[in-house]
Amino acid sequence: IGLRYFYVFGPSQDPDGSYAAVIPKWIAAMVRNNDVYVNGDGETSRDFCYIKNVVQANLLSATSESAAANQIYNIAVGDRTTLNQLLDALKTNLSVHFKHLESFKPIYRDFRAGDVKHSLADISKAQTLLGYEPGYHVGQGLAEALDWYLANLKIS
């Protein structure tokens, strides 16, 4: 079984690594009161997938029936979130802890050539053959992961 993951986020992601994902990177920048850059107008969308959904998919694939074998599955939520929606959710959740974020504004810059405008996974095959049902949408995943990010970020 092959699993194709879409924009996974959750605890243990390094916001400062060379392959940092947008969610930990933006959380770190917002907490540190650094600039947050958005490529394009912020209406670019992604199918962000919380790590617990990925764990569920891995367990289901490891214990699946033979009918599910020799297949490739998209593992995501099956829902699009724009970067502007993501920023609003992060600002709402983080403003409770960091008052400087009440006046937060991202910096919009040119859309990067080669970036995909919208990404939305078709997870129907994983639902049908694996029994996959993502239990965490972006807001739920952010709410659960936020404590880890805040406890483990180097804020200085």
C-alpha positions in Angstrom: 0.0 0.0 0.0 1.3 3.5 -0.9 0.1 6.5 1.1 0.3 10.0 -0.5 0.2 12.6 2.4 -1.0 16.1 1.8 0.4 19.0 3.9 0.8 17.2 7.2 1.1 19.3 10.4 1.3 18.7 14.1 3.7 18.3 17.1 7.4 17.9 16.5 7.7 19.9 13.3 10.7 22.1 13.3 9.7 25.7 12.3 13.3 26.6 11.6 14.3 23.6 9.5 15.2 23.9 5.8 11.9 22.1 4.9 9.7 23.8 7.5 6.0 23.5 6.8 4.0 26.7 6.6 2.0 26.1 9.9 5.0 25.8 12.3 6.9 28.4 10.4 4.0 31.0 10.7 3.4 30.1 14.3 7.0 30.7 15.2 7.1 34.0 13.2 3.9 35.3 14.8 5.0 34.4 18.3 8.4 36.0 17.8 6.7 39.1 16.3 8.5 38.5 13.0 7.2 39.2 9.6 4.9 36.6 8.0 5.1 36.4 4.2 2.3 35.2 2.0 3.0 34.4 -1.6 0.1 35.8 -3.6 -3.1 37.2 -2.3 -3.7 34.5 0.4 -6.4 32.8 -1.5 -4.1 29.9 -2.4 -5.6 26.8 -0.7 -4.2 23.6 0.6 -5.7 20.4 2.1 -3.9 20.5 5.5 -3.9 17.2 7.3 -3.3 16.8 11.0 -0.8 14.1 12.0 -3.4 12.0 13.9 -5.3 11.6 10.6 -2.0 10.3 9.1 -1.5 7.9 12.0 -5.1 6.6 11.5 -4.4 6.0 7.8 -1.1 4.2 8.6 -2.8 1.8 11.0 -5.7 1.1 8.7 -3.3 0.4 5.8 -1.2 -1.9 8.0 -4.3 -3.9 9.0 -6.3 -3.7 5.8 -7.9 -6.6 3.9 -6.2 -7.9 0.7 -8.7 -6.0 -1.5 -6.9 -2.8 -0.4 -3.4 -4.0 -1.3 -1.4 -2.8 -4.3 -3.1 0.6 -4.3 -2.0 4.2 -3.7 -4.2 6.4 -1.5 -4.4 10.1 -0.9 -4.3 10.9 2.8 -5.7 14.3 3.7 -8.9 15.8 4.9 -10.7 16.3 1.6 -11.2 20.0 2.4 -9.5 23.2 1.2 -8.2 26.0 3.6 -7.0 29.2 2.1 -3.8 30.8 3.5 -5.9 33.7 4.6 -8.2 31.4 6.6 -5.2 29.7 8.1 -3.7 33.0 9.1 -7.0 34.1 10.7 -7.2 30.8 12.7 -3.6 31.2 13.9 -4.2 34.8 14.9 -7.3 33.9 16.8 -5.7 31.1 18.7 -2.4 32.9 19.4 -3.9 36.3 20.3 -5.1 34.9 23.6 -1.4 34.3 24.6 0.3 37.1 22.6 -1.4 40.5 22.7 1.0 41.9 20.0 -1.0 39.8 17.5 -4.1 41.8 17.8 -2.7 44.2 15.3 -0.9 41.5 13.2 -0.9 41.9 9.4 0.9 39.6 7.0 3.1 40.8 4.2 1.8 39.8 0.8 4.2 39.4 -2.0 4.2 38.0 -5.6 2.9 34.5 -6.2 5.9 32.1 -6.7 6.2 30.7 -10.2 5.5 27.0 -10.1 3.3 27.0 -6.9 0.0 25.2 -7.2 -2.9 27.6 -6.7 -5.3 25.1 -5.1 -4.7 21.6 -3.7 -7.5 19.4 -2.7 -7.1 15.6 -2.2 -9.7 13.1 -3.3 -9.7 10.8 -0.3 -12.7 8.7 -1.5 -10.6 5.6 -2.3 -9.0 5.6 1.1 -12.5 6.0 2.7 -13.9 3.2 0.6 -11.1 0.6 0.7 -9.3 1.4 4.0 -12.2 2.8 6.0 -10.3 6.0 6.5 -12.3 8.9 8.0 -10.2 11.9 9.1 -11.2 12.9 12.6 -9.4 16.2 12.6 -10.0 19.2 10.4 -7.6 22.1 10.4 -9.1 24.0 13.3 -9.3 20.9 15.5 -5.7 20.0 14.6 -4.4 23.5 15.3 -6.2 23.7 18.7 -4.6 20.4 19.7 -1.1 21.1 18.4 -0.9 24.7 19.6 0.2 23.8 23.1 3.1 21.7 21.7 4.2 24.4 19.4 4.1 27.0 22.2 6.0 24.8 24.6 8.7 23.9 22.1 9.3 27.0 20.1 12.4 29.0 20.8 10.7 32.4 21.2 13.8 34.6 21.5 
